[in-house]
Amino acid sequence: MMKNNFNVRGLAIMVVMLAFIFVFINACKRESFTLATTDDVNITGYLDRYPEQFSLLKEVITKSASTGFLGAYGKYTFFAPDNVAVTAWLKSKGKAAVSDLTVEEAKNMIRFHLLADTLATNKFTDGKLPQITLYGQYLQTGAVNQAGVSSYIVNKLAKITKSNIRVGNGIIHVLDHVLNPATLTLAKSIEANQRYTYFTQALKETGFYDSLNVEGAAAKDTTRRFQTVIMESDSALKAAGFSTYSSFRSRYSRTGNPQSKADSLWLYMAYHISPGPSYVPDIITTPAIYSLAPREVITTKFSGQKVLLNEDEFNGVVEPGVEINRSFSDVTASNGVLHEVKKPFAIKVRVQSAVFFDVADQPELRANPRWRGSSAVSIPLFANGLSNLSGLIFNDPSKLNTPENYDYVTVPNATRKYNANDYLNLSMGANVLRAQWIELRTPMLVKGRYRIWICYAQNGNAPVFQVGVDVGRSGEQILPNLVDFRQLLSVSGVTSATSSSASADPLMLTNGFKRYMATTADVQGTLRGEQQITGTGWDQMVGRLAGTADIQTTDRHWIRLSIVGGGNSSSATWLDMIHFIPIDDDQNYPRFSTSGTAFKRP
């Protein structure tokens, strides 16, 4: 009996275990199935649920043979025009019903409203969407306010009436208008507008008309699939003194052959064209537009509500720019985008000259009333994980500790004599909780070759840096000489008794060092009250040659200091200036004082 009872109990246990395993396996399969698909309807399923809104759109989808993939797994954003919008669109095309559309017309309509990515409205910007449509053109989004109600608008036409509808294969935004793709190329769009007869003629004579008349998909050069053209209207050119196109052509075409790349008219037109589609919001957020004119860029600036081109500060002088006429800009063509400016602009011819970059002179710092005051102060350089200066970038500042150790410092009457009595204090070191590199945006540099000098106050606990120009960007250059902020201004064979004299300058220069702060001999008593380096403190303010850089474009660039050694738990980097001096210019002068005054060679 006991044996039989054991068998019965064992059998029962086995049955329970098998049942548990069966349930467990089926549960696992079901979970795996749920992860691979979704219980929600897909795009076509959602449209089927609301025929009163989308029956016509569903007919277009069927006509276009898109039902299969819009009902299958994927990640899409679909801008769905409602029945009222589709009815108006059909009428505008002279069609009585969806059945009157050709298959290609239906396909193009669907493709232009569909993106192969999931974009909710929180990813919209005031400009083109980051993902191109399946039709091959970009959509623009923005916001409008009507009767106190804000709405998203697409291509300056269609209002989003319902947004962010999540479905199994993406997201749907409902529109009150059908979107129409651009059908004219850049060249044809310009030619069709009588505002631009001068510009059209110049495009034809220089040969750019033909290159701007190629549909994006047919462009042999993939970088020219989309382009941006910035135009002047006839009225703007006439206001500038060009009463006829002939006078405009005579002003710029100097060789008699406008299709020659050496001709000024060719360069003028090339300077107005850039690769890629740049809408106004793109222009606002980029520091420069690279033009088709070799090594020439258009700088950008957003001032108030104005978008300005080529408004630059060069050698301390602000050069007025030209304003984009936003009423006639952001015009989409089949292969790019068009903008208009209110005044003519051309390549600025500049002569290469030295730039003495005071890193503590930044726009955001100048706006602070404590900047360069009479008392010692510190102003933080970053807060809440972000840099406070537009011209200063830290590597991942959100991870940095002790934010008070990354600051602007003004130090009147300090032992070390800084240019203009201020500097940037950067608590950098090998510890991952310290900055590993920083980048500073330079003033305008005219293209050419420069020797780059890093000017600092010596600190025995400071790191060693590698210096790079435009790191991770076009034209990247890594300079050969390491800059050791622990190093004093002493050179083999030069004693501290003689190093501050002019006789030591050539030897220091040969070894890649220089004095950049003025001594009494430099000032020669011409400015009373100046604080110069005297006594034994001369060797703490060091100019170190990082190397020679070939600057390819006239623009503001980025210079990076990356830690490669040195530094400890109490390390500090005291950065004062960066000098960019043409290779054939005097590398030793001018020298600077605590008032910021520059002194030329005596």
NORKA-V10403 format. One record per helix or strand of 3 or more residues. SS is the DSSP state (A for helix, B for strand). FROM is the first residue (numbers start at 1). TO is the last residue. If there is no record, write none. Layout:
SS_FROM_TO ; SS_FROM_TO
This chain:
A_2_36 ; A_43_49 ; A_51_63 ; A_67_70 ; B_76_81 ; A_83_92 ; A_98_100 ; A_103_112 ; A_121_123 ; B_140_146 ; B_149_154 ; B_158_167 ; B_170_175 ; A_186_191 ; A_194_206 ; A_208_211 ; A_216_218 ; A_222_224 ; B_227_232 ; A_234_239 ; A_245_252 ; A_264_270 ; B_273_275 ; A_280_285 ; B_288_291 ; B_297_303 ; B_306_309 ; B_312_314 ; B_317_319 ; B_322_324 ; A_326_328 ; B_331_333 ; B_336_341 ; B_355_358 ; A_363_366 ; B_377_380 ; B_392_394 ; A_397_399 ; A_403_405 ; B_406_410 ; A_419_421 ; B_422_426 ; B_437_445 ; B_448_457 ; B_463_469 ; A_502_510 ; A_520_523 ; A_535_540 ; B_541_551 ; B_555_566 ; B_573_582
